[in-house]
Amino acid sequence: MNSPRALAAGRVTLIGLPFDENSSYLRGASEAPPLIREAFRSESSNPYSEGGIDLSAPGLLADAGDVAPAAGETMHAQIESAIDRCLRRDLHPIALGGDHAITYPILRAFGRKFPNLSLLHFDAHPDLYDEFSGNRFSHACPFARIMEERLVGRLVQVGIRAATAHQRAQASRFGVEMREMRDGPIREKLAFDSPLYISFDMDALDPAFAPGVSHPEPGGLSTRDALSIIAGIDVPIVGADVVEFNPTRDRSGLTAMTAAKLVKEIAARMLETLPLLATA
């Protein structure tokens, strides 16, 4: 059965961002949005979240389609504009990437509406490089740009297991709360006191659960680890992205189904928590 809490019907929307120009190693993530949608709607599963919310119920979850592909800064501007239009309509997007560079223009739009936003970042990598191979907008750099511009008040990273010395220095510089895999599993609820955005890089998961990524890093989170963290969030989740699924590396289709599962559970938790904005 559904949660007894009133749901934010009609306020959560999917939006595809098919862009991987800033990938540093392999392309392919731009092909992910339609495959995540296909897996999300696959008859191999059903539309119910684990908490009992039927995401296929009329008017509960919208789909804004895909932002038209473009190059470079034009695509960044189009992403920011598309997210801004969603927010102006009181729609809260779950962006289907795309590489992780898309999170920066997304957060530029969110930062204007939510001045005290918190950010929960799932990833094997901190993505805090000041620049990578001469590119300040690389998918290895979005969180440096986000923190430089103070688009969020707090950044918590989980699943980290490939931090370089430079990125550790950047984390210290920006006050990033880095929860590393070497420190053991997260057993407590992650506490936040302001509206929250979730950015989920599929390589946060161990390659056993999500092999279809460009940068597989053994020793990661299980799917259940990630879902438990998401289920424990008790502040309004105002937006999210699921990025770095690379279909060219996903021969079995497992990663597409895992990405769709994450989208399903994030959407359900958004629908449950968004009504809290009225009391925040």
C-alpha atoms as one frame of an Amber mdcrd trajectory, in Angstrom:
protein
   0.000   0.000   0.000   1.067   3.609  -0.476   2.761   5.606   2.225   0.224
   7.267   4.553   1.912  10.586   3.804   0.281  12.619   1.038   2.160  12.254
  -2.252   3.365  15.112  -4.449   1.274  13.956  -7.419   2.219  15.496 -10.749
   5.336  17.214  -9.423   8.088  14.757 -10.434   9.202  14.442 -14.043  11.803
  12.508 -15.970  13.959  14.454 -18.422  16.626  12.998 -20.715  19.967  14.725
 -21.179  21.752  12.768 -23.961  25.171  14.398 -23.674  28.606  12.835 -23.139
  30.929  15.302 -24.872  32.867  15.819 -21.625  33.604  12.141 -21.021  37.336
  11.678 -20.556  37.721   8.003 -21.513  34.772   6.443 -23.384  31.686   7.823
 -25.097  28.324   6.097 -24.949  26.512   7.603 -21.961  24.551   9.866 -24.309
  22.716   6.756 -25.508  21.371   5.952 -22.045  18.104   7.941 -21.606  15.860
   5.876 -23.911  17.266   2.625 -22.550  16.632   3.680 -18.941  13.055   4.547
 -19.895  12.666   1.194 -21.685  13.905  -0.680 -18.617  11.734   1.454 -16.337
   8.648   0.393 -18.309   9.739  -3.198 -18.956   7.218  -5.932 -18.261  10.029
  -7.920 -16.659   9.302  -5.862 -13.527   6.334  -3.775 -12.387   5.782  -0.058
 -11.715   5.521  -0.319  -7.931   8.214   1.044  -5.639   9.324  -1.051  -2.700
   7.178   1.177  -0.481   4.070   0.386  -2.503   3.730   3.449  -4.751   2.375
   2.664  -8.220   4.398   5.013 -10.417   2.195   4.201 -13.408  -0.855   5.712
 -11.678  -2.302   8.553 -13.784  -0.845  11.960 -13.008   1.803  10.721 -10.596
   4.986  10.852 -12.705   5.510  12.985 -15.834   8.063  12.785 -18.630   9.438
  15.956 -20.219  11.208  14.083 -23.022  14.826  14.712 -24.009  16.711  17.964
 -24.397  17.819  18.204 -28.028  21.533  17.364 -28.377  23.911  20.237 -29.036
  27.641  20.866 -28.632  29.678  22.384 -25.827  28.422  25.433 -23.990  25.248
  25.450 -26.098  24.232  22.138 -24.543  25.078  23.406 -21.064  22.839  26.419
 -21.654  20.033  24.213 -22.989  20.260  21.913 -19.960  20.159  24.829 -17.530
  17.220  26.373 -19.384  15.267  23.106 -19.519  15.717  22.479 -15.796  14.801
  26.088 -15.029  11.551  25.677 -17.004  10.708  22.569 -14.994  11.295  24.317
 -11.699   9.252  27.355 -12.731   6.337  24.983 -13.350   6.858  23.408  -9.904
   8.117  20.224 -11.557  10.995  18.423  -9.885  13.188  16.642 -12.452  15.001
  13.343 -12.384  17.565  13.791 -15.158  18.637  10.750 -17.151  22.236  11.227
 -18.294  24.509  11.501 -19.989  27.904  11.869 -18.362  28.404  13.526 -15.000
  29.216  16.906 -16.520  25.462  17.510 -16.841  25.112  17.962 -13.082  26.810
  21.363 -13.139  24.298  23.128 -15.428  21.449  21.343 -13.629  22.636  22.718
 -10.292  22.999  26.223 -11.747  19.231  26.166 -12.246  18.518  24.573  -8.873
  20.765  26.998  -7.015  18.569  29.935  -8.009  15.433  28.368  -6.542  16.949
  26.631  -3.518  19.591  28.869  -1.903  20.309  26.408   0.929  20.391  23.213
  -1.109  22.191  20.087   0.098  23.726  17.622  -2.358  24.126  13.866  -1.911
  26.570  12.498  -4.474  26.943   8.743  -5.108  30.146   7.952  -6.999  33.372
   5.947  -7.051  35.167   9.209  -7.849  34.909  12.628  -6.155  34.794  14.487
  -9.516  36.459  17.465  -7.851  39.321  18.110 -10.275  39.948  21.783 -10.932
  40.500  20.713 -14.551  41.052  17.404 -16.289  43.128  17.159 -19.470  42.715
  20.893 -19.882  38.905  20.772 -19.600  37.325  22.579 -16.645  33.921  21.179
 -17.656  35.038  17.541 -17.817  32.850  14.931 -16.150  35.719  14.724 -13.644
  35.162  18.357 -12.557  31.450  19.193 -11.983  31.573  19.287  -8.211  34.499
  21.710  -8.217  32.422  24.084 -10.349  29.353  23.571  -8.149  31.278  24.310
  -4.952  33.155  27.278  -6.439  29.869  28.926  -7.338  28.306  27.999  -3.980
  25.371  26.363  -5.706  24.909  24.113  -2.675  25.467  24.669   1.010  26.603
  21.124   1.749  28.057  18.276  -0.317  28.097  14.694   0.993  29.780  12.039
  -1.171  29.297   8.285  -0.693  30.834   5.291  -2.441  34.201   7.009  -2.934
  37.154   4.695  -3.554  39.305   6.393  -6.206  40.223   9.784  -4.752  43.509
  11.346  -5.868  45.664  13.632  -3.721  44.451  16.641  -5.682  40.817  15.712
  -5.150  41.391  15.191  -1.433  42.862  18.685  -1.270  39.844  20.016  -3.156
  37.492  18.241  -0.748  39.284  19.885   2.173  39.183  23.265   0.448  35.420
  23.090  -0.149  34.440  21.339   3.094  33.158  18.240   1.291  32.016  15.360
   3.516  33.555  12.325   1.824  32.341   8.901   2.989  34.876   6.437   1.578
  34.292   2.736   1.000  37.447   1.890   2.942  35.719   3.228   6.075  33.080
   0.504   5.911  29.329   0.530   5.239  27.081   3.440   6.174  24.778   2.025
   8.834  23.158   5.207  10.109  20.711   7.474   8.330  22.366  10.373   6.589
  20.928  13.466   8.234  20.179  16.620   6.256  18.412  19.782   7.352  17.601
  21.431   4.025  16.114  20.414   0.648  18.240  17.753  -1.038  19.413  17.007
  -4.574  20.719  13.487  -5.369  23.350  12.917  -8.059  23.889   9.214  -8.740
  26.838   8.063 -10.857  26.264   4.409 -11.736  29.898   3.568 -11.007  29.195
   4.202  -7.329  27.923   0.624  -7.444  30.307  -2.295  -7.534  30.765  -3.533
 -11.131  29.029  -6.760 -10.087  25.786  -4.751  -9.874  26.416  -2.237 -12.673
  28.996  -3.414 -15.231  27.818  -1.011 -17.940  29.883   2.026 -17.005  32.927
   3.679 -18.535  35.015   3.666 -15.340  34.292   0.450 -13.379  35.919   0.525
  -9.958  35.776  -2.692  -7.874  34.880  -2.531  -4.208  31.767  -0.388  -4.486
  28.301  -0.140  -3.024  25.721  -2.847  -3.536  22.407  -1.849  -5.041  20.823
  -2.549  -1.649  23.347  -0.269   0.100  22.332   2.585  -2.180  18.605   1.946
  -1.908  18.813   1.843   1.888  20.526   5.230   1.978  17.888   6.733  -0.330
  15.019   5.214   1.658  16.378   6.780   4.842  16.266  10.362   3.583  13.653
  12.363   5.475  13.993  15.848   3.971  12.407  17.013   0.692  14.246  15.517
  -2.284  13.760  18.278  -4.845  15.631  16.771  -7.808  18.038  14.090  -8.932
  20.116  12.734 -11.764  21.238   9.231 -12.715  24.336   9.428 -14.884  27.271
   7.552 -16.438  25.348   4.482 -17.545  27.159   3.479 -20.736  24.988   1.117
 -22.831  27.940   0.149 -25.031  29.377  -1.668 -21.985  26.107  -3.275 -20.846
  25.847  -6.517 -22.804  23.438  -8.202 -20.403  21.143  -5.212 -19.861  21.727
  -5.478 -16.091  22.932  -1.890 -15.707  19.889  -0.509 -17.519  17.596  -2.370
 -15.129  19.621  -1.209 -12.136  19.466   2.407 -13.327  15.704   2.060 -13.791
  15.375   0.613 -10.279  17.224   3.610  -8.867  15.024   6.004 -10.837  11.930
   4.196  -9.521  12.971   4.377  -5.880  14.266   7.963  -6.103  11.007   9.043
  -7.778   8.955   7.349  -5.084  10.960   8.954  -2.292  10.625  12.343  -3.990
   6.844  11.905  -4.145   6.831  11.051  -0.451   9.125  13.857   0.727   8.221
  16.818  -1.497   5.115  17.666   0.577   7.543  18.486   3.390   8.552  21.621
   1.445   5.322  23.223   2.636   6.445  22.859   6.245  10.152  23.542   5.755
